[in-house]
Amino acid sequence: MSTAAERPDGGGVPQPAATVEELRTALARIAPDAVATFDAERAAAVARARQDVSSAPMRRFLRQWALHVAIERHPDLAARLPHLEARAAYVTDVEEGRMIAAEIGRILDKAAAEAGPPHGGES
């Protein structure tokens, strides 16, 4: 995820609809370093959807990136999440681990609420 310093507008992008075009446009503004990954994962999801004759890979792709955008829209959360994830990998105190997990959960819950409900029963 990008840092707040990399954002010329400091965020300020409303949560887009979970479509390829709108998510990519939002990423280009708030996390331009993620666009190449978005494009590569989109190509992989399209190929998998064709192979499986299923829309599930595209639904998962769109949900994943809607959550990513929801987090990136908030520079403080976008900066905090990787810090927490890195700390969680090394924490040895159970109570500290619980606190870290709870904070990560709150960030992800907030992002999920902003991204909206998953479509087609996929999560």
Secondary structure, DSSP 8 states (H G I E B T S, - for coil): ---GGG-TT-S------SSHHHHHHHHHHH-GGGHHHHHHHHHHHHHHHHHHT-SHHHHHHHHHHHHHHHHHTSHHHHHHHHHHHHHHTT---HHHHHHHHHHHHHHHHHHHHHH---STT--
